[in-house]
Amino acid sequence: MPGETRALAEFLATTTSLPDAALEHTRRAVLDWLGSALAGSIEPPARMAQRVAASFGASDEATIFSAPRSSAPAAAFANGVASHILEYDDVHKGSTLHAAAPVIPAALAIAEREHANGGAFLLAVALGYEAALRVGEAVNPSHYRFWHPTGTAATFGAAAAAGSLLGLNADQMQNALGSAGTQAAGLWEFNAEGAMSKHLHPGKAALNGLIAADLARAGFTGASRVLEGDRGFFRAMSQAHDASRITDGLGRQWKIAENCYKLHSCCGHTHTAIDVALDLRPSAGIAGIEIETYGPGFEIVKQMNPRTPYQAKFSIAYCVAAALAEGRAGLEQFSDDRFGPEGVRDPKIAALLRRTQVRVAPDLTAKYPAAWPSRVAIKLADGTILRGASDYPRGNPENPVSTKTLEDKFMSLVAPRFGEQLANRARTAWFEIESARDMSQVFSQ
């Protein structure tokens, strides 16, 4: 039997169409990504990435949102960075990976450069998700202790998407995966101080995956057993791995159907607690808040008094307190003016934070990563205690939202920044992607 790398490469290289259900899931994923990418493209980190991308050299190959067109590598990089800034892009539970931000920019850049049609683009996106999420599941959860899977495992997804559009055969795809794996990187240390590295990870994964595919088409070889080899990705980047995740259900169960959509502008590990808190939300008189969560998620969101918007997005205590105080955890709850050197400035939210306790519950940890559970207890001034619990936030397949909800989310992100007219044009472009003859024309206006 072929090893996991070869089996995955053969599937990626020989799959030429999507089942109807997988196609619809892919269309939803592209819509959700497009809103985050467009809205994020005018944020300061995206502008910095766009300036660096411009230095790669002048070209008209591919679209960079909110910036002049450039080369395909530059576009993949810049759009990848922009896609992940607002923390509104999708996530997958089993791999703890945000696939859209690295995979779709790589697919779009190559599709534009190669003048591929919309069907080929959507197929490439689905295949990219397949590779990224399966590799992420194989090394999760131990990989997540030090490594950010959106930068590491998703590099394989970007290479798969690009390779599909380039028509790589199985040998070439295997080489592309080999070159992707040796470039896979992304450390969690950025989270200690809220550095911009998290945005860099999907941008670099998109770029590295694209380079890996281009090199493979040119005859450049990569490690043939980059996943399962003695010094390959599995052993190097996890304490324990499950290689069967690569091939289990391959070709029958499409991973993009497991995609989760975010309805709050913050880390996904906070979302279940936010939803539970919103369901319980009393009108006034909160004397205390207790949040129980799972260990790996807590390590990412344990900040109790954030001093910056970015730290706040990774503070389960702040996210729940803000949701209880204001009824939501949207972009405005993470604006610059809400934080300072001493922490949270809003007196109401700050008061709730002082009454909030967060702890890890072993039984919830045991459910992760198949579930991202949380329990919330709210003690009222009169002594009443409101309790709630959930394993899945809204937007997960187990707690789904409609495509109309995703369209509303898209409009709420794009229209305030670019106007209703452009937002409607972008939504129409998304709606017509499947029938597009040349992807280089879809976002050219």
VEXDREN-2710 file (C-alpha; in Angstrom, 1 decimal):
% VEXDREN-2710
k/r/px/py/pz
1/MET/0.0/0.0/0.0
2/PRO/1.2/3.5/-0.7
3/GLY/2.2/5.7/2.2
4/GLU/0.0/8.6/3.4
5/THR/1.8/11.2/1.3
6/ARG/1.4/9.2/-1.9
7/ALA/-2.2/8.3/-1.2
8/LEU/-3.1/11.9/-0.6
9/ALA/-1.2/13.1/-3.7
10/GLU/-3.0/10.5/-5.9
11/PHE/-6.4/11.6/-4.7
12/LEU/-5.6/15.3/-5.2
13/ALA/-4.2/14.8/-8.7
14/THR/-6.9/12.5/-10.0
15/THR/-10.1/14.1/-8.6
16/THR/-11.8/16.2/-11.3
17/SER/-15.2/17.0/-9.9
18/LEU/-17.1/17.6/-6.7
19/PRO/-20.3/16.0/-5.4
20/ASP/-23.2/18.5/-5.3
21/ALA/-23.1/18.8/-1.5
22/ALA/-19.4/19.4/-1.4
23/LEU/-19.8/22.0/-4.1
24/GLU/-22.4/23.9/-2.1
25/HIS/-20.2/23.8/1.0
26/THR/-17.3/25.2/-1.1
27/ARG/-19.4/28.0/-2.4
28/ARG/-20.4/28.9/1.2
29/ALA/-16.7/28.8/2.3
30/VAL/-15.7/31.2/-0.5
31/LEU/-18.5/33.7/0.4
32/ASP/-17.4/33.7/4.0
33/TRP/-13.8/34.1/3.1
34/LEU/-14.5/36.9/0.7
35/GLY/-16.1/39.1/3.4
36/SER/-13.2/38.6/5.8
37/ALA/-10.6/39.2/3.0
38/LEU/-12.2/42.4/1.7
39/ALA/-12.9/43.9/5.1
40/GLY/-9.4/42.9/6.4
41/SER/-7.6/44.3/3.3
42/ILE/-7.8/47.9/4.6
43/GLU/-6.5/47.1/8.1
44/PRO/-2.9/48.3/9.0
45/PRO/-1.3/44.8/8.9
46/ALA/-2.8/44.2/5.5
47/ARG/-1.5/47.5/4.2
48/MET/2.0/46.6/5.5
49/ALA/1.8/43.3/3.7
50/GLN/0.6/44.9/0.5
51/ARG/3.6/47.3/0.5
52/VAL/5.9/44.4/0.9
53/ALA/4.1/42.4/-1.8
54/ALA/4.5/45.3/-4.2
55/SER/8.3/45.0/-3.7
56/PHE/8.2/41.5/-5.2
57/GLY/7.9/43.2/-8.6
58/ALA/5.4/44.7/-10.9
59/SER/2.9/42.3/-12.5
60/ASP/-0.7/42.1/-13.6
61/GLU/-1.2/38.4/-12.9
62/ALA/-3.6/38.5/-9.9
63/THR/-5.9/40.6/-7.7
64/ILE/-4.8/42.0/-4.4
65/PHE/-7.8/43.4/-2.6
66/SER/-7.6/47.1/-2.0
67/ALA/-4.3/47.4/-3.8
68/PRO/-3.0/47.2/-7.4
69/ARG/-2.8/43.8/-9.1
70/SER/0.5/42.0/-8.8
71/SER/2.2/38.7/-9.3
72/ALA/0.4/35.5/-8.2
73/PRO/2.8/34.9/-5.3
74/ALA/2.4/38.5/-4.1
75/ALA/-1.4/38.2/-4.3
76/ALA/-1.5/34.9/-2.4
77/PHE/0.7/36.4/0.3
78/ALA/-1.1/39.8/0.7
79/ASN/-4.7/38.4/0.5
80/GLY/-3.7/35.6/2.9
81/VAL/-2.6/38.1/5.5
82/ALA/-5.8/40.2/5.0
83/SER/-8.1/37.2/5.4
84/HIS/-7.1/36.5/9.0
85/ILE/-6.9/39.9/10.6
86/LEU/-10.5/40.4/11.8
87/GLU/-10.8/36.9/13.3
88/TYR/-14.0/36.4/11.4
89/ASP/-12.7/33.7/9.0
90/ASP/-13.8/30.1/9.2
91/VAL/-12.4/27.3/11.4
92/HIS/-12.4/23.5/11.6
93/LYS/-12.7/21.8/15.0
94/GLY/-10.8/18.5/14.4
95/SER/-7.7/20.2/13.0
96/THR/-8.1/23.6/14.9
97/LEU/-7.3/25.2/11.6
98/HIS/-8.5/28.2/9.6
99/ALA/-8.5/26.9/6.1
100/ALA/-9.9/29.7/4.0
101/ALA/-7.2/32.3/4.8
102/PRO/-4.3/30.3/3.3
103/VAL/-6.1/28.0/0.8
104/ILE/-8.4/30.4/-1.0
105/PRO/-5.9/33.2/-1.7
106/ALA/-3.5/30.6/-3.2
107/ALA/-6.2/29.1/-5.3
108/LEU/-7.4/32.5/-6.5
109/ALA/-4.0/33.7/-7.4
110/ILE/-3.2/30.6/-9.5
111/ALA/-6.7/30.6/-11.0
112/GLU/-6.3/34.2/-12.2
113/ARG/-2.7/33.7/-13.5
114/GLU/-3.7/30.5/-15.4
115/HIS/-7.0/31.9/-16.5
116/ALA/-8.8/28.9/-15.0
117/ASN/-12.6/28.7/-15.0
118/GLY/-14.8/29.0/-11.9
119/GLY/-15.4/25.3/-11.6
120/ALA/-11.7/24.5/-11.6
121/PHE/-11.2/27.2/-8.9
122/LEU/-14.0/25.7/-6.7
123/LEU/-12.6/22.2/-7.1
124/ALA/-9.1/23.5/-6.1
125/VAL/-10.5/25.1/-3.0
126/ALA/-12.3/22.0/-1.9
127/LEU/-9.1/19.9/-2.5
128/GLY/-7.1/22.4/-0.6
129/TYR/-9.4/22.1/2.4
130/GLU/-9.2/18.3/2.1
131/ALA/-5.4/18.3/2.4
132/ALA/-5.1/21.0/5.1
133/LEU/-7.8/19.6/7.4
134/ARG/-6.7/16.0/7.1
135/VAL/-3.0/16.9/7.9
136/GLY/-4.2/19.1/10.8
137/GLU/-6.3/16.3/12.2
138/ALA/-3.5/13.8/12.0
139/VAL/-1.3/15.9/14.3
140/ASN/-3.9/17.5/16.5
141/PRO/-4.1/18.1/19.5
142/SER/-0.5/17.8/20.5
143/HIS/0.7/19.8/17.5
144/TYR/-1.3/22.7/18.8
145/ARG/0.8/23.2/21.9
146/PHE/3.5/25.0/20.0
147/TRP/2.4/25.2/16.4
148/HIS/-0.4/27.2/14.7
149/PRO/-1.9/24.8/12.2
150/THR/-3.1/27.6/9.9
151/GLY/0.6/28.3/9.2
152/THR/1.8/24.7/9.3
153/ALA/-0.8/22.1/8.1
154/ALA/-2.5/24.6/5.8
155/THR/0.7/24.9/3.8
156/PHE/-0.2/21.5/2.4
157/GLY/-3.7/22.8/1.6
158/ALA/-2.4/25.8/-0.3
159/ALA/0.0/23.5/-2.3
160/ALA/-2.9/21.1/-3.1
161/ALA/-5.2/23.9/-4.3
162/ALA/-2.4/25.4/-6.5
163/GLY/-1.4/22.0/-7.7
164/SER/-4.9/21.1/-8.8
165/LEU/-5.2/24.3/-10.9
166/LEU/-1.8/23.6/-12.5
167/GLY/-2.9/20.1/-13.4
168/LEU/-0.1/18.3/-11.5
169/ASN/0.0/14.6/-11.9
170/ALA/0.4/12.3/-8.9
171/ASP/4.2/12.4/-8.9
172/GLN/4.3/16.2/-9.2
173/MET/1.6/16.6/-6.5
174/GLN/3.7/14.3/-4.2
175/ASN/6.7/16.6/-4.9
176/ALA/4.6/19.7/-4.2
177/LEU/3.5/18.2/-0.8
178/GLY/7.1/17.5/0.0
179/SER/8.2/21.0/-0.7
180/ALA/5.1/22.4/1.2
181/GLY/6.0/20.3/4.3
182/THR/9.5/21.5/4.5
183/GLN/8.3/25.1/4.5
184/ALA/5.5/24.6/7.0
185/ALA/5.9/26.9/10.0
186/GLY/4.0/29.0/12.5
187/LEU/4.8/29.3/16.3
188/TRP/2.3/30.4/19.0
189/GLU/4.8/32.6/20.8
190/PHE/3.3/35.6/19.1
191/ASN/0.2/35.3/21.3
192/ALA/2.2/36.3/24.4
193/GLU/2.3/39.9/23.3
194/GLY/-0.3/40.1/20.6
195/ALA/2.2/40.3/17.7
196/MET/1.0/40.4/14.1
197/SER/2.5/37.0/13.3
198/LYS/-0.9/35.3/13.4
199/HIS/-1.8/37.3/10.2
200/LEU/1.5/36.4/8.6
201/HIS/0.9/32.7/9.0
202/PRO/-1.9/32.2/6.4
203/GLY/-0.2/34.7/4.1
204/LYS/3.1/32.7/4.2
205/ALA/1.3/29.4/4.0
206/ALA/-0.5/30.6/0.8
207/LEU/2.7/31.8/-0.7
208/ASN/4.7/28.7/0.3
209/GLY/2.0/26.4/-1.1
210/LEU/2.0/28.3/-4.4
211/ILE/5.8/28.1/-4.6
212/ALA/5.7/24.4/-3.8
213/ALA/3.2/23.7/-6.7
214/ASP/5.1/25.9/-9.2
215/LEU/8.4/24.2/-8.3
216/ALA/6.8/20.8/-8.7
217/ARG/5.5/21.7/-12.2
218/ALA/9.0/22.7/-13.1
219/GLY/10.4/19.3/-12.0
220/PHE/11.7/20.3/-8.6
221/THR/11.5/17.3/-6.2
222/GLY/10.3/17.2/-2.6
223/ALA/10.4/14.5/0.1
224/SER/8.2/11.7/-1.1
225/ARG/7.3/10.7/2.5
226/VAL/7.1/14.2/4.0
227/LEU/4.2/13.3/6.2
228/GLU/5.0/9.8/7.5
229/GLY/8.8/9.7/7.1
230/ASP/11.2/9.1/10.0
231/ARG/12.0/12.8/10.1
232/GLY/8.8/13.9/8.4
233/PHE/6.0/16.3/9.5
234/PHE/4.1/13.8/11.8
235/ARG/7.1/12.9/14.0
236/ALA/8.7/16.3/13.9
237/MET/5.7/18.4/14.9
238/SER/3.6/16.3/17.2
239/GLN/4.0/14.2/20.3
240/ALA/1.4/11.7/19.0
241/HIS/-0.2/11.5/15.5
242/ASP/-2.9/9.5/13.8
243/ALA/-1.8/8.8/10.2
244/SER/-5.1/7.2/9.4
245/ARG/-6.7/10.6/9.4
246/ILE/-5.2/11.2/6.0
247/THR/-7.0/8.4/4.2
248/ASP/-10.0/7.7/6.4
249/GLY/-13.1/8.4/4.2
250/LEU/-10.9/10.0/1.5
251/GLY/-13.0/10.6/-1.5
252/ARG/-16.2/9.8/0.4
253/GLN/-16.4/12.3/3.2
254/TRP/-15.4/15.8/2.2
255/LYS/-13.8/17.8/5.0
256/ILE/-15.2/21.1/3.7
257/ALA/-18.6/19.8/4.9
258/GLU/-17.2/20.0/8.5
259/ASN/-16.4/23.7/8.1
260/CYS/-17.4/26.1/10.9
261/TYR/-18.4/29.7/10.4
262/LYS/-17.6/32.4/13.0
263/LEU/-20.3/34.9/14.0
264/HIS/-18.1/36.7/16.6
265/SER/-15.0/38.7/15.8
266/CYS/-12.6/36.8/18.1
267/CYS/-10.8/33.6/18.7
268/GLY/-13.0/30.5/18.0
269/HIS/-12.2/29.1/21.4
270/THR/-14.3/31.8/23.0
271/HIS/-17.4/31.3/20.8
272/THR/-19.2/28.6/22.6
273/ALA/-19.0/30.5/25.9
274/ILE/-20.2/33.7/24.2
275/ASP/-23.2/31.9/22.7
276/VAL/-24.1/30.4/26.1
277/ALA/-23.7/33.7/27.8
278/LEU/-25.9/35.5/25.2
279/ASP/-28.6/32.8/25.7
280/LEU/-28.5/33.5/29.5
281/ARG/-28.0/37.2/29.3
282/PRO/-30.0/39.0/32.1
283/SER/-31.0/42.6/31.9
284/ALA/-28.9/43.7/34.8
285/GLY/-27.6/42.8/38.2
286/ILE/-24.7/40.4/37.5
287/ALA/-22.7/39.6/40.7
288/GLY/-20.4/37.0/39.2
289/ILE/-19.5/35.0/36.1
290/GLU/-18.0/31.5/36.0
291/ILE/-16.7/30.1/32.8
292/GLU/-15.6/26.5/32.3
293/THR/-13.7/25.5/29.2
294/TYR/-11.3/22.9/27.7
295/GLY/-7.5/23.0/28.4
296/PRO/-6.0/23.5/24.9
297/GLY/-8.4/26.4/24.2
298/PHE/-7.8/28.0/27.6
299/GLU/-4.1/28.2/26.9
300/ILE/-4.8/30.5/24.0
301/VAL/-7.6/32.6/25.6
302/LYS/-6.6/32.9/29.2
303/GLN/-5.8/36.6/29.3
304/MET/-7.9/38.2/32.0
305/ASN/-7.4/42.0/31.5
306/PRO/-6.4/42.6/27.9
307/ARG/-4.5/45.8/27.1
308/THR/-5.0/45.8/23.3
309/PRO/-7.8/44.8/20.9
310/TYR/-5.8/41.8/19.8
311/GLN/-5.3/40.5/23.3
312/ALA/-9.0/41.0/23.9
313/LYS/-9.9/38.7/20.9
314/PHE/-7.9/36.0/22.8
315/SER/-9.5/36.6/26.2
316/ILE/-12.5/34.4/26.9
317/ALA/-13.3/36.5/30.0
318/TYR/-13.4/39.7/28.0
319/CYS/-15.4/38.3/25.2
320/VAL/-18.0/36.9/27.5
321/ALA/-18.1/40.1/29.6
322/ALA/-18.5/42.3/26.5
323/ALA/-21.2/40.1/25.1
324/LEU/-23.1/40.2/28.4
325/ALA/-22.7/44.0/28.7
326/GLU/-23.5/44.9/25.1
327/GLY/-25.2/41.9/23.5
328/ARG/-22.6/41.0/21.0
329/ALA/-18.9/40.4/20.4
330/GLY/-18.5/42.2/17.0
331/LEU/-15.8/44.5/15.6
332/GLU/-16.8/47.5/17.8
333/GLN/-16.2/45.5/20.9
334/PHE/-12.5/45.3/19.9
335/SER/-11.8/48.9/18.9
336/ASP/-8.6/50.6/19.9
337/ASP/-10.3/53.1/22.2
338/ARG/-11.5/50.4/24.5
339/PHE/-8.1/49.4/25.8
340/GLY/-5.1/51.1/27.4
341/PRO/-1.9/50.3/29.4
342/GLU/-4.0/49.5/32.5
343/GLY/-6.3/47.2/30.6
344/VAL/-10.0/47.5/29.7
345/ARG/-11.3/51.1/29.8
346/ASP/-15.0/50.5/29.5
347/PRO/-16.2/50.7/33.2
348/LYS/-19.1/48.3/32.8
349/ILE/-17.1/45.6/31.1
350/ALA/-14.1/46.1/33.4
351/ALA/-16.4/45.7/36.4
352/LEU/-17.7/42.4/34.9
353/LEU/-14.2/41.2/34.3
354/ARG/-13.3/41.7/38.0
355/ARG/-16.3/39.4/38.8
356/THR/-15.3/36.7/36.3
357/GLN/-13.6/33.4/36.9
358/VAL/-12.3/31.0/34.2
359/ARG/-11.3/27.5/34.9
360/VAL/-10.4/24.3/32.9
361/ALA/-12.8/21.4/33.3
362/PRO/-11.3/18.0/32.7
363/ASP/-14.5/16.6/31.3
364/LEU/-14.7/19.4/28.7
365/THR/-11.0/18.9/27.8
366/ALA/-11.8/15.2/27.1
367/LYS/-14.3/16.2/24.5
368/TYR/-11.8/18.4/22.5
369/PRO/-11.1/18.7/19.6
370/ALA/-14.3/16.9/18.4
371/ALA/-16.2/19.4/20.4
372/TRP/-15.3/22.9/21.7
373/PRO/-17.5/22.9/24.8
374/SER/-18.1/25.5/27.5
375/ARG/-20.3/26.0/30.6
376/VAL/-21.3/29.4/31.9
377/ALA/-22.8/30.3/35.3
378/ILE/-24.1/33.8/36.0
379/LYS/-24.8/34.8/39.5
380/LEU/-27.3/37.6/39.9
381/ALA/-27.4/40.2/42.6
382/ASP/-30.4/38.5/44.3
383/GLY/-28.5/35.2/44.5
384/THR/-30.1/33.5/41.5
385/ILE/-27.7/31.5/39.4
386/LEU/-28.3/31.1/35.7
387/ARG/-26.6/28.1/34.1
388/GLY/-26.0/27.0/30.5
389/ALA/-23.8/24.8/28.5
390/SER/-23.0/23.8/24.9
391/ASP/-20.6/21.7/23.0
392/TYR/-20.7/23.7/19.8
393/PRO/-21.1/27.4/18.9
394/ARG/-23.5/28.7/16.3
395/GLY/-22.0/28.3/12.8
396/ASN/-20.8/24.7/13.4
397/PRO/-22.3/21.9/11.4
398/GLU/-23.9/20.6/14.6
399/ASN/-25.4/24.1/15.2
400/PRO/-25.6/25.4/11.6
401/VAL/-26.4/28.8/10.1
402/SER/-28.0/29.4/6.7
403/THR/-26.3/30.8/3.6
404/LYS/-28.5/33.8/4.1
405/THR/-26.9/34.4/7.5
406/LEU/-23.5/34.2/5.8
407/GLU/-24.6/36.7/3.1
408/ASP/-25.8/39.1/5.9
409/LYS/-22.4/38.7/7.6
410/PHE/-20.7/39.4/4.3
411/MET/-22.7/42.6/3.7
412/SER/-22.1/43.8/7.3
413/LEU/-18.4/43.5/6.8
414/VAL/-18.0/44.9/3.3
415/ALA/-20.7/47.5/2.9
416/PRO/-19.6/49.8/5.8
417/ARG/-16.1/49.9/4.4
418/PHE/-16.6/50.0/0.7
419/GLY/-20.2/51.0/0.2
420/GLU/-23.4/49.1/-0.8
421/GLN/-22.6/49.3/-4.5
422/LEU/-19.3/47.5/-4.3
423/ALA/-20.5/45.1/-1.7
424/ASN/-23.4/44.1/-4.0
425/ARG/-21.0/43.7/-7.0
426/ALA/-18.7/41.5/-4.9
427/ARG/-21.6/39.4/-3.8
428/THR/-22.8/39.0/-7.4
429/ALA/-19.3/38.0/-8.4
430/TRP/-19.4/35.3/-5.8
431/PHE/-22.8/34.1/-6.9
432/GLU/-21.6/33.7/-10.5
433/ILE/-18.2/32.1/-9.8
434/GLU/-19.2/28.6/-10.8
435/SER/-20.1/29.8/-14.3
436/ALA/-17.1/32.1/-14.7
437/ARG/-15.0/31.2/-17.8
438/ASP/-11.9/33.1/-16.6
439/MET/-11.2/33.8/-12.9
440/SER/-9.0/36.7/-13.8
441/GLN/-12.1/38.6/-14.8
442/VAL/-14.2/37.9/-11.7
443/PHE/-12.7/40.5/-9.3
444/SER/-11.2/42.7/-11.9
445/GLN/-13.7/45.5/-11.5
END
